[in-house]
Amino acid sequence: MTLLSHDHCKLSSINELMQLLETELQSCSDTHIVALLVVNLQRSDRIQGLLSPHYDSIVEQHVTERLRPSLRDKDRFIFATENECWFVLPHLSSEALAVLACHRILNALGTPLRIETQTVFFQPSIGIACAPLHAKSALELVRIADVAQRNAESNNVRFELARVEQQRRSTPEDLPQALKEVLDSNALEMRYQPKVDLRSKSVKSVEALVRWPSDHQQAVPTNVLIDTAEQYGLIEQLTMQVVNKVFQEAAQWQSRGLQLIVWVNLSARLLGLEQLPKLLARALEVWNLPASAVGLEVTESAFIHDIDHTTALLFELKRLGFKLSIDDFETGYSSLAYLRRFPIDELKVDKVFVQGMMDSMQDKQIVQSVISLAHNFGLSVVAEGVEHEANLNVLRMMGCDEIQGFYFAHPMPSAQLLSWCEQFHRDFHDKL
C-alpha cells in the first residue's frame, strides 16, 4: 500500500489508520463521534490483477480519484486489500452524517471504470460503526464495522449501520453456549480457498475453511472457534457438521462437472476418536461422494500423543481412499520418522516460512528442504500463504507443486467457486 504523495487523505498503512482511530477515540463524546466505514468494493476484475503486476495499483489510483470529492479534508482512508477500503470520518455530530458519506461513496462507485482494456464494475457493500456508541477501542470498532459489512453483503443491501448489540464481545462464559446454539442450528459457514497446480497451471483442489456465521451478532475468529470446540467437548459435533456441509457441496461441484479434491482439516484431538473412519465413510455414502475426492489434513502435533493409534487410524483412512496431508510440516528427525511411518500423500509448508523466506535465508532454506525432502519420498508439496508474485516465482524455481494464498484468491463461498475456476482457467492459464 503506497502512499500517494499528492493525496493527503490516503494513509500509508493499517497501523497508521489504527493509531489515528485511537487518537480520535480519546476525544469522542455523545456529540463528537468518529465513524469507521469498511467498504468491500466487489470488483468485477479480480483475476485481471493477477495478470499484470501493476494493474491493482492503477485501479487504486482511479478509485482514489473517484472518492476524493466525497471526502472532507480531515477524512482519511486506506486500501486494506485490493478489494477493500477503510474510511475514518472524525468530528461528526451524528451517525446520520456517516450514512450521508456512505451514500456519497456509493454514488462515486456507481459508474464503471474503464482501465486499459477492462471495464471495472463495482457492487460495494459497506459496514458503518461509530464511536463511542459502538466501541471504545480502535480494534473493537474495526471488528464491529467488519461485521456490519458482512451483514450488508449477506443481506444483499448496500450498507448497514452497526447495531448497539454488536458491540457485545464473546466472553469465556457465553462463547461455549453461543457455539452450541450455532452448531444445533447448523449455522456454521464454509469457505473454500483454491490451490493452484504450478505444473498443469490449473486448480485441482481447494481447502475447506470453517467460519462463524456472518449474520451472527458476535464475531468469532476461526482459531477461537476451534479452540472453544475442543475445550468444551464440541469438536466432534463441529467436525461432522463441517464434513457434511463440505461433502454435500463437493458432490454438487462434481454434478456440475467441477472435479476438485477438497481438503478438510482434522484436529489432533479428533484423531483420538476411534469411530472417525466409520463416521467419514458414512458421510461419503450419504452424499454419494468418492473418497478419492477428499483429502484430510492433520497437523504434525497430532503425532506426538498416541503414535500407535494415530498410525493405525491413518492407515484405515488411507484404506478407505482418502488422501492424507501433514499440515505445518517442519524439518527434523521426528518429521523424517513420520514420513517413513505414515501413508502420507502431501506435505504443506507453513505460511510463516513461505512469507518469511524473502527476507530470511534460514526460512528459505527450510522451504527448499521441505520440498526436496517431500520429493525424495515421492510426496507432493503445497506452500500456503503465497501473497506476492515474488514468493510465487521463488517457489516455482524450487519445484513446489501447488501454491495457496491471497495472491490467487481469498477463501470464498461455494456459490462463487465454480465461476472463479472457470474464469481462472479461461483468463489466467497461459500466463502463469
C-alpha positions in Angstrom: 0.0 0.0 0.0 1.9 3.0 -1.3 1.1 6.5 0.0 0.3 8.7 -3.0 2.3 11.9 -2.4 -0.4 14.1 -3.9 -3.2 12.7 -1.8 -3.2 13.7 1.8 -6.4 11.8 2.5 -4.9 8.4 1.8 -3.0 6.7 4.6 0.1 4.5 4.1 -0.6 1.6 6.4 -3.2 0.0 8.5 -1.1 0.7 11.6 -1.3 4.4 10.8 -5.1 4.1 10.5 -5.3 2.3 13.8 -3.2 5.0 15.5 -5.4 7.7 14.0 -8.5 5.9 15.3 -7.1 5.6 18.8 -6.3 9.3 18.8 -9.8 10.2 17.7 -11.4 7.9 20.2 -9.8 9.8 23.1 -11.7 13.0 22.2 -15.1 11.3 21.4 -18.3 12.2 23.1 -22.0 11.9 22.5 -21.9 15.0 20.3 -18.5 14.4 18.8 -18.2 11.0 17.2 -15.8 9.2 14.8 -17.1 6.8 12.2 -15.3 3.9 10.5 -16.6 2.6 7.2 -15.5 -0.7 5.8 -16.1 -0.8 2.1 -15.9 -4.1 0.2 -15.7 -3.0 -3.5 -16.6 -6.4 -5.0 -14.6 -5.6 -8.1 -15.5 -7.4 -11.3 -11.9 -7.7 -12.4 -10.2 -9.5 -9.5 -8.4 -12.0 -11.7 -7.1 -9.3 -14.0 -5.0 -8.1 -11.1 -3.1 -11.3 -11.3 -2.3 -10.9 -15.0 -0.4 -7.6 -14.6 1.8 -6.7 -11.6 0.8 -3.0 -11.8 -2.9 -3.4 -12.6 -4.2 -3.2 -9.0 -2.2 0.0 -8.2 -3.7 1.6 -11.3 -7.2 0.7 -10.1 -6.4 2.1 -6.7 -5.3 5.4 -8.3 -8.5 5.6 -10.3 -10.7 4.7 -7.3 -8.9 7.3 -5.2 -9.7 10.0 -7.8 -13.3 8.9 -7.7 -13.5 9.0 -3.9 -11.6 12.2 -3.2 -14.6 14.6 -3.9 -16.7 12.6 -1.5 -14.4 13.3 1.4 -13.6 16.2 3.7 -10.1 17.4 4.2 -10.0 15.7 7.7 -11.3 12.3 6.4 -8.8 9.5 5.9 -8.9 6.2 4.1 -6.7 3.2 3.1 -6.9 0.2 0.8 -6.7 -2.6 3.3 -6.7 -5.0 0.4 -7.0 -4.6 -3.3 -10.8 -5.1 -2.8 -11.5 -3.3 0.4 -11.2 0.3 1.7 -11.4 1.6 5.2 -12.5 5.2 5.9 -12.1 7.2 9.1 -14.5 10.1 9.4 -13.7 12.2 12.5 -15.6 15.0 14.2 -19.1 14.0 13.2 -22.1 15.4 15.1 -24.3 12.4 14.4 -24.5 8.9 12.7 -26.6 10.5 10.0 -23.5 12.2 8.6 -21.7 8.8 8.4 -24.7 7.5 6.4 -24.6 10.5 4.2 -20.9 9.9 3.5 -21.8 6.3 2.7 -24.3 7.4 0.1 -21.6 9.7 -1.5 -19.2 6.8 -1.7 -21.8 4.5 -3.3 -22.6 7.2 -5.8 -18.9 7.7 -6.6 -18.6 4.0 -7.3 -21.8 3.7 -9.2 -20.3 4.3 -12.6 -17.9 1.7 -14.1 -14.2 2.5 -14.6 -12.5 2.0 -17.9 -8.9 0.9 -17.4 -6.8 -0.3 -20.2 -9.0 -2.9 -22.0 -11.0 -3.6 -18.9 -14.4 -2.2 -17.8 -14.4 -2.4 -14.0 -17.8 -2.7 -12.2 -18.3 -2.3 -8.5 -21.0 -3.8 -6.3 -19.9 -2.3 -3.0 -21.2 -3.2 0.4 -20.4 -1.0 3.4 -20.4 -1.5 7.1 -20.6 1.6 9.4 -19.6 1.7 13.1 -19.3 4.8 15.3 -17.5 5.5 18.5 -18.3 5.9 21.3 -21.7 4.4 20.6 -20.5 1.0 19.2 -17.0 0.7 20.6 -14.4 2.1 23.0 -11.2 0.9 21.2 -9.9 1.0 17.6 -9.7 -2.8 17.3 -13.3 -3.2 18.5 -14.5 -0.5 16.1 -12.9 -2.3 13.2 -14.4 -5.6 14.3 -17.9 -4.2 14.5 -17.7 -2.4 11.2 -16.5 -5.6 9.6 -19.4 -7.5 11.0 -21.8 -4.8 9.7 -20.1 -5.0 6.2 -20.5 -8.8 6.1 -24.1 -8.5 7.2 -24.8 -6.0 4.4 -23.2 -8.3 1.9 -25.1 -11.4 3.0 -28.4 -9.5 3.2 -27.8 -8.1 -0.3 -28.1 -4.4 0.8 -25.7 -1.6 0.0 -24.8 -0.7 3.6 -25.5 -1.4 7.2 -25.1 0.7 10.3 -23.9 -1.4 13.2 -26.4 -2.2 15.9 -25.6 -1.3 19.5 -25.8 -5.0 20.5 -23.0 -5.8 18.0 -20.5 -4.3 20.5 -21.0 -7.1 22.9 -18.0 -9.3 22.8 -17.9 -13.0 23.4 -16.6 -13.9 26.9 -15.3 -17.2 28.1 -18.7 -17.7 29.8 -21.0 -17.1 26.9 -19.0 -18.3 23.9 -19.4 -22.1 24.6 -23.2 -21.6 24.8 -23.2 -19.5 21.6 -21.2 -22.1 19.8 -23.6 -24.9 21.0 -26.5 -22.8 19.6 -24.7 -22.3 16.3 -24.0 -26.0 16.0 -27.5 -27.0 17.0 -28.9 -24.7 14.3 -26.4 -26.0 11.7 -25.4 -22.4 11.1 -21.6 -22.7 10.5 -20.4 -21.4 7.1 -17.8 -22.8 4.8 -15.3 -21.0 2.6 -13.0 -22.6 0.0 -9.6 -21.4 -1.0 -8.2 -22.8 -4.3 -4.8 -24.4 -4.6 -3.0 -23.8 -7.9 -1.0 -26.6 -9.5 2.1 -25.0 -10.9 2.9 -27.8 -13.4 -0.6 -28.0 -15.1 -1.4 -24.4 -14.4 -4.8 -25.4 -13.1 -6.9 -25.6 -10.0 -7.2 -29.2 -8.9 -8.0 -28.9 -5.3 -9.4 -26.5 -2.6 -9.1 -26.2 1.2 -12.3 -26.1 3.2 -12.3 -23.5 6.0 -15.0 -23.1 8.6 -16.3 -19.7 9.5 -18.5 -18.4 12.3 -21.9 -17.3 10.9 -21.6 -13.9 9.2 -25.1 -12.8 10.3 -24.4 -13.5 14.0 -24.2 -10.5 16.3 -20.8 -11.8 17.6 -17.7 -12.1 15.5 -15.5 -15.1 16.5 -12.1 -15.8 14.8 -11.7 -19.3 13.5 -8.9 -20.3 15.8 -11.0 -19.2 18.8 -13.9 -21.2 17.4 -11.8 -24.4 17.1 -10.2 -24.0 20.5 -13.5 -23.5 22.2 -15.0 -26.6 20.5 -12.0 -28.7 21.7 -12.1 -27.3 25.2 -15.8 -27.8 25.7 -16.2 -31.2 24.0 -17.9 -29.9 20.9 -15.2 -30.7 18.4 -16.8 -34.0 17.1 -20.1 -32.2 16.5 -18.3 -29.3 14.8 -16.2 -31.6 12.6 -19.1 -33.7 11.5 -21.2 -30.6 10.7 -18.2 -29.3 8.6 -17.8 -32.7 6.9 -21.4 -33.0 5.9 -21.5 -29.4 4.6 -18.3 -29.9 2.6 -19.2 -33.4 1.2 -22.6 -32.1 0.1 -21.1 -29.1 -1.7 -18.3 -31.2 -3.2 -20.9 -33.6 -4.6 -22.7 -30.7 -6.1 -19.5 -29.5 -7.8 -19.0 -32.9 -9.3 -22.5 -33.0 -10.7 -21.7 -29.7 -12.4 -18.5 -31.0 -13.9 -16.1 -29.5 -11.5 -13.7 -32.3 -10.4 -11.9 -30.9 -7.4 -10.3 -32.6 -4.4 -11.5 -30.9 -1.2 -9.2 -30.9 1.8 -10.6 -30.9 5.3 -8.7 -30.2 8.5 -8.8 -32.7 11.3 -7.8 -31.6 14.8 -5.3 -33.5 16.8 -8.0 -34.3 19.4 -10.3 -35.7 16.8 -7.7 -38.3 15.7 -8.3 -39.9 19.1 -11.8 -40.7 18.1 -11.9 -44.4 17.3 -15.1 -44.3 15.2 -13.8 -41.4 13.0 -13.2 -43.6 9.9 -16.7 -45.0 10.1 -18.2 -41.5 10.5 -16.4 -40.2 7.5 -17.3 -43.3 5.4 -20.9 -42.9 6.3 -20.9 -39.2 5.2 -19.4 -40.3 1.9 -22.2 -42.7 1.4 -24.9 -40.2 2.3 -23.6 -37.6 -0.2 -22.6 -40.2 -2.9 -19.0 -38.8 -2.9 -15.9 -40.9 -3.6 -13.2 -40.9 -1.0 -10.7 -40.0 -3.7 -12.3 -36.6 -3.9 -11.4 -35.8 -0.3 -8.1 -35.0 1.4 -7.6 -34.9 5.1 -5.1 -32.5 6.7 -3.6 -33.3 10.0 -1.0 -31.2 11.9 2.3 -32.6 12.8 1.5 -32.1 16.5 -1.2 -34.8 16.2 1.5 -37.5 16.1 3.1 -36.8 19.5 0.3 -38.3 21.6 -0.6 -42.0 20.8 1.6 -42.7 17.8 0.4 -46.3 17.5 -3.2 -45.3 17.5 -2.6 -42.5 15.0 -0.7 -44.8 12.7 -3.5 -47.4 12.7 -6.1 -44.6 12.1 -4.2 -43.1 9.2 -3.8 -46.4 7.5 -7.5 -47.1 7.9 -8.4 -43.7 6.4 -5.9 -44.4 3.6 -7.6 -47.8 3.0 -10.9 -46.1 2.6 -9.4 -44.0 -0.2 -8.8 -40.6 1.4 -5.7 -38.6 0.6 -3.6 -37.5 3.6 -1.5 -34.4 4.2 0.7 -33.2 7.0 -0.1 -29.5 7.7 2.5 -27.1 9.1 5.4 -29.5 8.3 8.8 -28.8 9.7 12.2 -30.4 9.2 13.9 -32.6 11.8 14.5 -36.1 12.9 10.9 -36.7 14.2 9.5 -35.4 10.9 11.6 -37.8 8.9 10.3 -40.6 11.1 6.7 -39.6 10.3 7.4 -39.7 6.6 8.8 -43.2 6.8 5.9 -44.5 9.1 2.7 -42.8 7.8 0.9 -43.2 4.5 1.1 -39.5 3.6 0.5 -38.1 0.1 1.4 -34.5 0.7 3.3 -32.0 2.8 2.2 -28.5 3.5 4.7 -25.8 4.2 3.6 -23.4 6.9 2.9 -19.8 5.7 5.3 -18.4 8.3 8.3 -19.9 6.3 6.7 -19.1 2.9 6.2 -15.4 3.8 9.5 -15.1 5.7 11.7 -16.6 3.0 12.1 -13.4 1.0 13.8 -11.8 4.0 15.3 -14.8 5.8 17.8 -17.1 4.3 17.0 -19.6 7.1 13.3 -19.6 6.2 14.2 -20.0 2.5 16.4 -23.0 3.3 13.6 -24.6 5.3 11.2 -24.3 2.4 13.7 -25.7 0.0 14.5 -28.6 2.4 10.8 -29.5 2.8 10.3 -29.5 -1.0 13.4 -31.6 -1.6 12.6 -34.0 1.2 9.0 -34.5 0.1 10.0 -35.2 -3.5 12.6 -37.7 -2.3 9.8 -39.6 -0.5 7.5 -39.3 -3.6 5.2 -36.8 -2.0 3.8 -33.5 -3.4 4.2 -30.1 -1.7 1.8 -27.3 -1.1 3.0 -23.9 0.0 0.4 -21.8 1.8 0.3 -18.1 2.5 1.5 -17.0 -1.0 0.6 -13.4 -1.3 3.1 -11.9 -3.7 4.5 -12.7 -7.2 8.0 -12.8 -5.8 7.0 -15.7 -3.5 5.4 -17.5 -6.4 8.5 -17.2 -8.6 10.8 -18.5 -5.9 8.5 -21.4 -5.1 8.3 -22.3 -8.8 12.1 -22.3 -9.1 12.3 -24.6 -6.0 9.9 -27.1 -7.7 6.9 -26.6 -5.4 3.9 -28.5 -6.7 0.9 -26.4 -5.5 0.5 -22.9 -4.0 -2.3 -21.4 -2.0 -2.8 -17.9 -0.8 -4.3 -14.4 -1.3 -2.1 -13.9 -4.4 -4.7 -16.0 -6.3 -7.8 -16.0 -4.2 -9.2 -15.3 -0.8 -11.5 -18.1 0.7 -14.9 -17.9 -1.0 -18.4 -19.4 -0.6 -19.1 -22.5 -2.7 -21.5 -20.5 -4.9 -18.6 -18.4 -6.1 -16.1 -21.2 -6.6 -17.4 -22.6 -9.9 -17.4 -19.2 -11.7 -14.0 -18.4 -10.2 -12.4 -21.6 -11.5 -14.0 -21.0 -15.0 -12.5 -17.5 -15.1 -9.1 -18.6 -13.8 -8.8 -21.4 -16.4 -10.0 -19.1 -19.2 -8.0 -16.0 -18.4 -5.0 -17.0 -16.4 -3.9 -20.5 -17.5 -1.5 -19.4 -20.2 0.1 -16.6 -18.2 1.1 -18.4 -15.1 
